[in-house]
């Protein structure tokens, strides 16, 4: 499996970047660092990255509008064929427009236990509040400052006599330990069976009167007291696939889908011509399309009373 291409943005020493860089040297690490970029050409982290053979880029924001500076940054990320972006001490607030370009593909390390203390001066604020526990968080970057979903946290005890500086030093150690494994899990989740099942489950259970059972050794979704409309196959019969099985119109539709994309669509064993398997583990699943498949499959087995209710609701 190809490793995810990760760009890291820094503004200073880049110690979190270094922790990611050395983690990426492991043969089993699912990401590689292909670019370290900064808004500060004198950032020490750039020199470290260059010494380790990593491409670097620096563009000062001085004298530039935010949009102009972010355009330069985006050009560097595109040129490097970046898959994911990790913020590691990048001290520029990114615009909503830029964040939207990397929606769901940009992570940040924050030196506090979010949602506590977003923004700056986190350690001093924790001490002023009398907290006995501080820590750090890895979260998905969204337009709101430090408001994105938290993926992982590490707690750090506040010691008697701590200053903002002494607490920061210990939290930084925790950051170095937390970032790489969290990133590794994040970049591989699109192939992780449990994550994929959870995504399907949320969409399937949103259908009217849906329930979940186990059938044929697989998680299965149906209408309460009625027929089944979807299965999730995880290495079923040793095929190595994680896939969604949904109802279709018959052999002709099945053949057309397989002909169109034989890597993604297949004829599931023992299910016949009325079903198609859709691979979820290729790393590029279109979840809006999956939602459409589930809704279509649900409608194929739903009793008339439910479909009529849905049709009436759609009219309003």
BELKA-V846652 format. One record per residue. SS is DSSP state (alpha for helix, beta for strand, coil for the rest). OMEGA is omega as a letter, one per 40 degrees, with the letter a starting at -180 (NA if undefined). NEAR is the number of other ideal C-beta (glycine too) atoms within 8 Angstrom. Layout:
# BELKA-V846652
ss=SS omega=OMEGA near=NEAR
ss=SS omega=OMEGA near=NEAR
This chain:
# BELKA-V846652
ss=coil omega=i near=4
ss=coil omega=i near=3
ss=coil omega=i near=8
ss=beta omega=a near=11
ss=beta omega=a near=12
ss=beta omega=i near=17
ss=beta omega=a near=16
ss=beta omega=i near=17
ss=beta omega=a near=13
ss=beta omega=i near=17
ss=coil omega=a near=11
ss=coil omega=a near=10
ss=coil omega=i near=8
ss=coil omega=a near=17
ss=alpha omega=i near=10
ss=alpha omega=i near=14
ss=alpha omega=i near=17
ss=alpha omega=i near=10
ss=alpha omega=i near=13
ss=alpha omega=a near=17
ss=alpha omega=a near=15
ss=alpha omega=i near=7
ss=alpha omega=a near=10
ss=coil omega=i near=12
ss=coil omega=i near=6
ss=coil omega=a near=6
ss=coil omega=a near=3
ss=coil omega=i near=4
ss=coil omega=a near=12
ss=coil omega=i near=9
ss=beta omega=i near=14
ss=beta omega=i near=9
ss=beta omega=a near=14
ss=beta omega=i near=11
ss=beta omega=i near=14
ss=beta omega=a near=18
ss=beta omega=a near=14
ss=beta omega=i near=16
ss=coil omega=a near=11
ss=coil omega=a near=9
ss=coil omega=i near=7
ss=coil omega=i near=4
ss=coil omega=a near=13
ss=alpha omega=a near=9
ss=alpha omega=i near=16
ss=alpha omega=a near=14
ss=alpha omega=i near=7
ss=alpha omega=a near=12
ss=alpha omega=a near=15
ss=alpha omega=i near=9
ss=alpha omega=i near=6
ss=coil omega=i near=7
ss=coil omega=i near=4
ss=coil omega=i near=11
ss=coil omega=i near=7
ss=beta omega=i near=11
ss=beta omega=i near=9
ss=beta omega=i near=11
ss=coil omega=i near=11
ss=coil omega=i near=9
ss=coil omega=a near=8
ss=coil omega=i near=4
ss=coil omega=a near=3
ss=coil omega=i near=9
ss=coil omega=i near=5
ss=alpha omega=a near=8
ss=alpha omega=a near=8
ss=alpha omega=i near=8
ss=alpha omega=a near=13
ss=alpha omega=i near=12
ss=alpha omega=i near=8
ss=alpha omega=i near=10
ss=alpha omega=i near=12
ss=alpha omega=i near=10
ss=alpha omega=i near=8
ss=alpha omega=a near=13
ss=alpha omega=i near=12
ss=alpha omega=a near=8
ss=alpha omega=a near=6
ss=coil omega=a near=11
ss=coil omega=a near=7
ss=coil omega=i near=12
ss=coil omega=a near=8
ss=beta omega=i near=15
ss=beta omega=i near=14
ss=beta omega=i near=16
ss=beta omega=a near=12
ss=coil omega=a near=13
ss=coil omega=i near=14
ss=coil omega=a near=11
ss=coil omega=i near=6
ss=coil omega=i near=8
ss=coil omega=a near=4
ss=coil omega=a near=7
ss=coil omega=i near=9
ss=alpha omega=i near=6
ss=alpha omega=i near=8
ss=alpha omega=i near=11
ss=alpha omega=a near=13
ss=alpha omega=i near=8
ss=alpha omega=a near=7
ss=coil omega=a near=10
ss=coil omega=i near=7
ss=coil omega=a near=5
ss=coil omega=a near=7
ss=beta omega=a near=13
ss=beta omega=i near=15
ss=beta omega=i near=13
ss=beta omega=a near=15
ss=beta omega=a near=12
ss=coil omega=i near=10
ss=coil omega=i near=15
ss=coil omega=i near=11
ss=coil omega=e near=12
ss=coil omega=i near=5
ss=coil omega=i near=7
ss=coil omega=i near=9
ss=coil omega=i near=9
ss=coil omega=a near=7
ss=coil omega=i near=3
ss=coil omega=a near=7
ss=alpha omega=a near=12
ss=alpha omega=i near=14
ss=alpha omega=i near=8
ss=alpha omega=i near=10
ss=alpha omega=i near=14
ss=alpha omega=i near=13
ss=alpha omega=a near=6
ss=coil omega=a near=6
ss=coil omega=a near=5
ss=coil omega=i near=9
ss=coil omega=i near=5
ss=beta omega=i near=9
ss=beta omega=i near=14
ss=beta omega=a near=12
ss=beta omega=a near=15
ss=beta omega=i near=12
ss=beta omega=a near=15
ss=beta omega=i near=13
ss=beta omega=a near=10
ss=coil omega=i near=12
ss=coil omega=a near=8
ss=coil omega=i near=6
ss=coil omega=a near=6
ss=coil omega=i near=6
ss=coil omega=a near=11
ss=coil omega=a near=8
ss=coil omega=a near=10
ss=coil omega=i near=6
ss=beta omega=i near=9
ss=beta omega=a near=10
ss=beta omega=i near=9
ss=beta omega=i near=11
ss=beta omega=i near=10
ss=beta omega=i near=8
ss=beta omega=a near=12
ss=beta omega=i near=7
ss=coil omega=a near=11
ss=coil omega=i near=7
ss=coil omega=i near=3
ss=coil omega=i near=5
ss=coil omega=i near=9
ss=coil omega=i near=7
ss=alpha omega=a near=10
ss=alpha omega=a near=7
ss=alpha omega=i near=10
ss=alpha omega=i near=16
ss=alpha omega=a near=10
ss=alpha omega=i near=8
ss=alpha omega=i near=9
ss=alpha omega=i near=14
ss=alpha omega=i near=11
ss=alpha omega=i near=8
ss=alpha omega=i near=12
ss=alpha omega=a near=14
ss=alpha omega=a near=10
ss=alpha omega=a near=10
ss=alpha omega=a near=14
ss=alpha omega=a near=15
ss=alpha omega=i near=12
ss=alpha omega=i near=9
ss=alpha omega=i near=12
ss=alpha omega=a near=15
ss=alpha omega=i near=12
ss=alpha omega=a near=10
ss=alpha omega=a near=10
ss=alpha omega=i near=12
ss=alpha omega=a near=10
ss=alpha omega=i near=8
ss=alpha omega=i near=10
ss=alpha omega=a near=10
ss=coil omega=a near=9
ss=alpha omega=a near=9
ss=alpha omega=i near=6
ss=alpha omega=a near=9
ss=alpha omega=i near=15
ss=alpha omega=a near=12
ss=alpha omega=i near=8
ss=alpha omega=i near=12
ss=alpha omega=a near=15
ss=alpha omega=a near=12
ss=alpha omega=a near=8
ss=alpha omega=a near=11
ss=alpha omega=a near=14
ss=coil omega=i near=10
ss=coil omega=i near=6
ss=coil omega=a near=12
ss=coil omega=i near=9
ss=coil omega=i near=8
ss=beta omega=i near=14
ss=beta omega=a near=9
ss=beta omega=i near=9
ss=beta omega=i near=6
ss=beta omega=a near=6
ss=beta omega=a near=8
ss=coil omega=a near=7
ss=coil omega=a near=5
ss=beta omega=i near=12
ss=beta omega=a near=9
ss=beta omega=a near=13
ss=beta omega=a near=16
ss=beta omega=i near=12
ss=beta omega=a near=16
ss=coil omega=a near=7
ss=coil omega=a near=3
ss=coil omega=a near=9
ss=coil omega=i near=6
ss=beta omega=i near=9
ss=beta omega=i near=17
ss=beta omega=i near=15
ss=beta omega=i near=12
ss=beta omega=a near=16
ss=beta omega=i near=14
ss=beta omega=a near=8
ss=coil omega=a near=9
ss=alpha omega=a near=12
ss=alpha omega=i near=4
ss=alpha omega=a near=5
ss=coil omega=i near=8
ss=coil omega=a near=4
ss=coil omega=i near=11
ss=beta omega=a near=13
ss=beta omega=i near=13
ss=beta omega=i near=14
ss=beta omega=a near=14
ss=beta omega=i near=13
ss=beta omega=i near=10
ss=coil omega=a near=11
ss=coil omega=i near=5
ss=coil omega=a near=8
ss=alpha omega=a near=6
ss=alpha omega=i near=7
ss=alpha omega=i near=10
ss=alpha omega=a near=14
ss=alpha omega=i near=8
ss=alpha omega=i near=8
ss=alpha omega=a near=11
ss=alpha omega=i near=12
ss=alpha omega=a near=6
ss=alpha omega=a near=6
ss=coil omega=a near=7
ss=coil omega=i near=7
ss=coil omega=a near=5
ss=coil omega=a near=7
ss=beta omega=i near=12
ss=beta omega=i near=10
ss=coil omega=a near=9
ss=coil omega=a near=12
ss=coil omega=i near=7
ss=coil omega=a near=5
ss=coil omega=i near=9
ss=coil omega=a near=5
ss=coil omega=a near=7
ss=coil omega=a near=8
ss=beta omega=i near=12
ss=beta omega=i near=14
ss=beta omega=i near=14
ss=beta omega=a near=12
ss=beta omega=i near=12
ss=coil omega=a near=13
ss=coil omega=a near=11
ss=coil omega=i near=9
ss=coil omega=a near=6
ss=coil omega=a near=5
ss=coil omega=i near=10
ss=coil omega=a near=6
ss=alpha omega=i near=8
ss=alpha omega=i near=6
ss=alpha omega=i near=7
ss=alpha omega=i near=15
ss=alpha omega=i near=9
ss=alpha omega=i near=8
ss=alpha omega=a near=11
ss=alpha omega=i near=17
ss=alpha omega=i near=9
ss=alpha omega=a near=10
ss=alpha omega=i near=13
ss=alpha omega=a near=15
ss=alpha omega=a near=9
ss=alpha omega=a near=8
ss=alpha omega=a near=12
ss=coil omega=i near=13
ss=coil omega=a near=7
ss=alpha omega=a near=6
ss=alpha omega=a near=6
ss=alpha omega=a near=11
ss=alpha omega=i near=10
ss=alpha omega=i near=8
ss=alpha omega=i near=9
ss=alpha omega=i near=11
ss=alpha omega=i near=8
ss=alpha omega=i near=8
ss=alpha omega=a near=7
ss=alpha omega=a near=6
ss=coil omega=a near=5
ss=coil omega=NA near=4
